[in-house]
Amino acid sequence: MPDLMSEVRRFRPVAVAIVMWMSTAVLVVMMVVVGNAIPEDYRFSVLQALTLWGFIGVIALLAFAVTWSNVRADAEGLTVVNGFRRHRFAWSQIAAISMRDGAPWPTLVTQEDRRVILFAIQGSDGDSAREAVRWLQGQIS
């Protein structure tokens, strides 16, 4: 059973969110540069431009979903937001949280054997991800 936490802890993806937003910015810059660099007689049609901007919009929406993802731990339990989907678990509902070596993110297993990924804790964040998993495991043991 967890200690009664006096404060809320929140975990968010860092490196992945930075890469996603940088990729979005690079795509925007490329779109503008290429659009202005091509000869006048090869300009994008309105439909082509809308398609490219739509693609960039989808990438930006995915970047927002990654950035929005978080794991929030408080005295009552854990709130997991993966993209735009939200899950709430009481500490008593959680059987385990594990992250194998090389795994992209940890997995939460409930007492009913339901599995939910904790997307906000990215394995690519290295030591901070391992520390977050250790801390969460300590709350459920």
N, C-alpha and C positions, 0 to 999 in steps of 0.2 A: 504494500500500500504506500502511496506517495506521502512525502512530508507535506504538511499544509504550507503551500507556497504563499509568501507574502506578496510576491510580485508575479506578473505575467511574463513568460518567456516566449519569444516569437522567433521563428527560424524562417529565413527567406533564401531563395537561390541568389547567388551573387554573380559568379563567373558566367553562367549561362544567360542570365538576364543582360549582362553587359554585352556579351557576344551577339545576342539577338538584336539589341537596339543599335549596336554598331553596324551589323549587317543591314538593318533597315536603312540607316543613314547612308551607307555605301551605295545601296540600290537607288536611293533618291538622287544622290550626287551623280551616279552613273547615268541615270535616266536623263537628267538635265544636261549633263555634258555631252552625251551621245546625241541627244535631241538637237542641241545647238551646233554640234560639230559636223553633222552630215550635210551634204549639199542641199540647196533649196529644193531641187527637183526630186529628192528622196525623202522628203519630210514624212513624219508619221501621219497617217490618217487619223481622224477623230476616234474611230473604232480601235485602231492600234494603240493610240495613246491611252484611251480608257482601259483597254486590256492591261497595259503595263502598269498604270496607276492602280488598277484593281488588284493586280498581283502584289504590288507593294503594300496596298492596304491590308491584304490577307496576312502578309508577313508581319506587318505592324500589329495586327490583331493577335497573332500568335505571340509576338514579343510582349504584348500587354498581358496575355494569359499567363505567360511564364513569370512576369514581374508580379502579378496579382497572387500567385501561388504562395502559400505560407502554412506553417504549422504553429499553432498557438497553444501553449500549455498554461493552464491555470489550476487552481486548487480543485476544481470540479472534474477536470478532464482535459481532453485534447480536441482541438478543432483543426481539421485538415481541409485546406482549400487547394484543390488541384485544378488549375485553370479557372473555370467558372463553376465548378462543382464543389459543394461543401459537405463535409461529414463531421458529425460531432460524436465523440465517444467519451463516456465516463471512464475513469481510471479502472473501475472494476470490470468493464467490458473488454479491456485490452489484455490479451494473453501474452503477446510478445512483440518486440520490435527488433528486426534484425537487418543487417546489411553485410552481405558477403563481400569478400575481397573482389574488387573489379566491378561490383554492381553499380549501376548508374544512380540508384537511390535506394533508401531503406524500404522495407515492407512492414506494415502493421498487420498483425494477425489478431482477430477478435476471439473471444471465448467460443463463438459459434463457427470458427474456422473461416470467417470472411477475411479476405485480404485486400488491403488498400495501400497503394504506394504513397510514400511521403515525398512527392515531387519537389517540394520546397527545399529538401535537404539533398543536394546534389553531390554525388561521389567525387565529381571534378573539383569541388571546393576543398578537397583534401582533409587536412587535420580538423578544420572547423566542422566538417560533416561527421567525422568519426567522433568528435567530442559531443556533438549534438545527439548522436545515436546513443552514446554511453550515458549521457545525462538522462535521456528519455527512458532508457532501460532501467536506470536507477530509480525512476519514479514508479515503475510498475512492479518492481520486485519486492 
